[in-house]
Amino acid sequence: MMTNKIVLTGDRPTGHLHLGHYVGSLRNRVKLQNEYPCFVMIADVQALSDNFDNPEKVRTNVLEVCKDYLAVGLDPEKCTIFVQSSIPELFELTVYYLNLVTVSRLERNPTVKAELQQKSFADSVPAGFLTYPVSQAADITAFKAQLVPVGEDQLPVIEVSNEIVRRFNRIYNTDVLVEAEAMVGKVGRLVGIDGKAKASKSLNNAIFMSDPSDVLKQKIYGMYTDPNHIKVSDPGKVEGNVVFAYLDAFYENKEELDDLKAQYQRGGLGDMALKSLLNDTLQNLLKPIRDKRNSITADDALEVLTEGSKQARKIATQTVEEVREAIGILKF
Amino acid sequence: MMTNKIVLTGDRPTGHLHLGHYVGSLRNRVKLQNEYPCFVMIADVQALSDNFDNPEKVRTNVLEVCKDYLAVGLDPEKCTIFVQSSIPELFELTVYYLNLVTVSRLERNPTVKAELQQKSFADSVPAGFLTYPVSQAADITAFKAQLVPVGEDQLPVIEVSNEIVRRFNRIYNTDVLVEAEAMVGKVGRLVGIDGKAKASKSLNNAIFMSDPSDVLKQKIYGMYTDPNHIKVSDPGKVEGNVVFAYLDAFYENKEELDDLKAQYQRGGLGDMALKSLLNDTLQNLLKPIRDKRNSITADDALEVLTEGSKQARKIATQTVEEVREAIGILKF
């Protein structure tokens, strides 16, 4: 059932997408596109905010991410896939919104604070990093998105966007901007194959949807399990065991999985058998995705992005016109 | 003699222009337009950064400032007069440049620091205010301006712009951006008619170029002189005497002015005689300007701004294309 609530979602093109994205967002988006008008943004300009000295990485991954989208089943007939840099109207909104949020509000933002700690900018935080929630407010409001699927850690960014919306509408006595609601997914993060943190390209501990069959197998057989589970007959730990974490996320027969966990904890179930099960599961999941991905040419992806960006820009242009009129900016 | 060095200059449209502007910049611009290709920007978006809750003030003054420009002799055949908000390419450059400057660099900027103190934002500095030097870098570089006439207090802002230029050209291995040189005018500020500070619209102590003859006279006869100079025969002070400050700026016969100062200091020259001299001087200066201003219709100003903005946008679009190519942003 189509509702008129608009969804905005997307990714920074800094690498191929991996199973963490699949579990955290992509799988959900494939469903969302049947229920809502969806805008899916490849956020290349946002990616530049901490990759400004490596634009090549961002550029090459724009097409790769698009291929990943199409491979998992995002359908350009159902959702608008576009590239952020193709919508210069977003920059104009960003500049207007910068006036509506204080520096201290941005500095207090828990998401930004946490990310600053991770990224070790030390004393040299780029201004573009501090202000990225303002740029996200531009992205969200340009398409009048009312639903934004995010992780729990991104909630404060949505809050900044909504504050800007309320402030704008109040100051300019208008209702052109629309508040957005965060859709926090139930499935959280997927652990890395090393068991140490969340799966992430920068930590090099992720299974990419574009990984060939043998690489996938190698990654699964190298997964961290329970270092004290040496012989098959030893009792093993399920908690912190990466193979079980992945089975939890991808193995559909939950009853059978519960039995396997019980058996593993008692002793008598070997890591190899478990890994083989996970390998079958993921090979089955990823083979059609990989095959589809391999059939998509760069030209196919370019065409999708060109058409999607054209459609997205039409909407953003309309919003900017309304925003300019609300502020009362003269037209020459 | 025309050189190819491009000049960028302009004003925030927050009120009519006054004699402080005339002495500090306008008089000079009228000369510059004969020597350099000049871009004169009415910075409405920048004006919004501390007038976002009063856009009406900014909007109405766009045309008023344009009329002031034309009245003092800026000639649209010689210089390009345009409106900042009509060049959305400036916002795009701003967003890219935000990545190339750190928050602490902006916070340490002496110009921004001084203005923050003046403006009493307290704890609520709008992000757009902190980042306005980045937006100025966008303005300067969009037109590849090499000369920017500024007051001494604005030098650190030009420095930020040049830092961004060098960083951009180095990171992206290009020379598309051009450094600018500050042209610091010899004539500094014009004191307010109350003698207390510089002439400024917000302090309500300025003589506007649009002031009618009787208002001008009233302002001159109300000027602060020397409170101890009561009788004509009393010796008077020249220093801090507003009438002499204005004669210094506008009375052309400097020799005669030196004699008058000597006479005033000895005693025997009354304030009324001096004010009458200043009144004649300024009435003569401002009458043709006022007459010309009154002959300019809103439509005339609109036409100048429309044509100028069209020309300016062509150049800015070209620069943005070069910038995108240097960063390596894909085109869809």
Interface residues (C-beta under 8 A of the other chain):
Chain A: D44 V45 L48 S49 F52 D53 P55 E56 R59 V62 F82 V83 S85 S86 P88 E89 F91 E92 T94 V95 Y96 L98 N99 L100 V101 T102 V103 S104 L106 D123 S124 V125 P126 A127 G128 F129 L130 T131 V134 S135 I171 Y172 L302 L305 T306 S309 K310 R324 I327 G328 I329 L330 K331 F332
Chain B: D44 V45 L48 S49 F52 D53 P55 E56 V58 R59 V62 F82 V83 S85 S86 P88 E89 F91 E92 T94 V95 Y96 L98 N99 L100 V101 T102 V103 S104 L106 D123 S124 V125 P126 A127 G128 F129 L130 T131 V134 S135 I171 Y172 L302 L305 T306 S309 K310 R324 I327 G328 I329 L330 K331 F332
